[in-house]
Amino acid sequence: MDIKQIQELIKFVSKSGVNEVSLEQKEFKITIKTNQPPTFVASAPVQAAPQLPVAAATVATVTTIAEPKAATPAKEDNSAYLTIKSPMIGTFYRSSSPDKPLFVNVGDEVKAGQVVCIIEAMKLFNEIESEISGRIVKVLVDNASPVEYDQPLFLVEPI
């Protein structure tokens, strides 16, 4: 398999809505993963021959599900806000311990350098400071839930 074939496979995977594809040949093994949310499709028992229609139905289902999300006006409203994003992978906490008050609440004003949350990574608790000043409009992550690198945590209205 040459570079051009690998590039075509990557394009196909990104357009098809599949989350992961593994291909193994004699000389190498390649796995392509996407950051798309998992797609769950209920299907009838698969017959031996017609595999292409099943794949086409899966793609059509993904397209149908994705269209309403793109058309929601709520995303347009969020364009006026700035985002505080996670600088690392870990577990998101809104306070330093369960009995302590939250670092920030919706409606609070934050300044650059102010601690807004903690992210636990490998048993280390990292204080996350805001890089922007403004008013917290929305908390995008639930307390004690896992977060990814560069995942939006807070929406902030600039002041």
BELDAPE-V841989 format. One record per residue. RES is the residue in three letters. NEAR is the number of other ideal C-beta (glycine too) atoms within 8 Angstrom. D_LAST is the distance of its C-alpha to the last C-alpha in Angstrom with 1 decimal. Layout:
BEGIN
[[RES NEAR D_LAST] [RES NEAR D_LAST]]
END
This chain:
BEGIN
[[MET 7 54.1] [ASP 5 52.6] [ILE 5 49.0] [LYS 6 49.0] [GLN 8 50.0] [ILE 10 47.3] [GLN 8 44.7] [GLU 8 46.1] [LEU 12 46.0] [ILE 9 42.3] [LYS 8 41.5] [PHE 8 43.6] [VAL 11 42.0] [SER 7 38.4] [LYS 6 39.5] [SER 10 41.7] [GLY 10 39.2] [VAL 9 41.3] [ASN 7 39.5] [GLU 8 42.3] [VAL 8 45.5] [SER 8 48.1] [LEU 9 51.0] [GLU 6 53.8] [GLN 7 56.7] [LYS 2 59.4] [GLU 3 57.7] [PHE 6 54.0] [LYS 7 51.5] [ILE 10 48.1] [THR 8 45.3] [ILE 10 42.3] [LYS 6 39.4] [THR 9 36.3] [ASN 3 32.9] [GLN 7 33.4] [PRO 3 33.5] [PRO 5 37.2] [THR 12 39.0] [PHE 4 41.6] [VAL 7 44.4] [ALA 3 47.4] [SER 8 50.5] [ALA 3 54.2] [PRO 4 56.7] [VAL 7 56.7] [GLN 5 60.0] [ALA 3 61.3] [ALA 4 61.2] [PRO 6 58.2] [GLN 7 55.2] [LEU 6 53.5] [PRO 7 53.0] [VAL 10 51.3] [ALA 9 48.9] [ALA 8 48.3] [ALA 10 47.6] [THR 14 45.1] [VAL 10 43.2] [ALA 8 43.4] [THR 10 42.0] [VAL 11 39.0] [THR 9 38.3] [THR 7 38.6] [ILE 9 36.2] [ALA 9 33.6] [GLU 8 33.6] [PRO 7 32.0] [LYS 7 29.2] [ALA 7 28.3] [ALA 6 28.5] [THR 7 26.1] [PRO 6 23.3] [ALA 6 21.0] [LYS 8 20.4] [GLU 6 19.4] [ASP 7 16.7] [ASN 8 15.3] [SER 6 15.1] [ALA 5 11.6] [TYR 11 10.4] [LEU 9 10.7] [THR 9 13.6] [ILE 12 14.8] [LYS 8 18.5] [SER 15 21.6] [PRO 7 23.1] [MET 8 26.5] [ILE 8 29.0] [GLY 12 29.5] [THR 10 29.0] [PHE 16 25.5] [TYR 12 25.3] [ARG 9 22.5] [SER 11 24.2] [SER 7 26.7] [SER 5 29.6] [PRO 4 30.4] [ASP 3 30.8] [LYS 6 27.6] [PRO 4 24.3] [LEU 6 21.6] [PHE 10 19.2] [VAL 11 16.2] [ASN 6 16.3] [VAL 7 14.6] [GLY 5 12.1] [ASP 8 11.7] [GLU 8 8.7] [VAL 13 9.7] [LYS 7 9.9] [ALA 8 11.8] [GLY 5 15.4] [GLN 9 15.1] [VAL 9 17.8] [VAL 13 16.8] [CYS 12 20.4] [ILE 13 23.9] [ILE 15 25.9] [GLU 10 29.6] [ALA 9 31.6] [MET 4 35.3] [LYS 3 35.3] [LEU 6 32.6] [PHE 8 29.4] [ASN 10 26.5] [GLU 6 23.2] [ILE 13 20.3] [GLU 9 17.4] [SER 15 13.9] [GLU 5 13.5] [ILE 10 9.7] [SER 9 6.8] [GLY 11 4.9] [ARG 10 7.0] [ILE 16 10.5] [VAL 9 11.8] [LYS 8 15.2] [VAL 8 17.6] [LEU 7 19.8] [VAL 9 22.7] [ASP 5 25.1] [ASN 8 26.0] [ALA 6 28.9] [SER 8 29.0] [PRO 7 29.6] [VAL 12 26.9] [GLU 7 27.6] [TYR 7 26.3] [ASP 6 23.1] [GLN 9 22.8] [PRO 9 19.4] [LEU 15 18.6] [PHE 15 15.2] [LEU 12 12.8] [VAL 15 9.1] [GLU 10 6.4] [PRO 8 3.8] [ILE 6 0.0]]
END
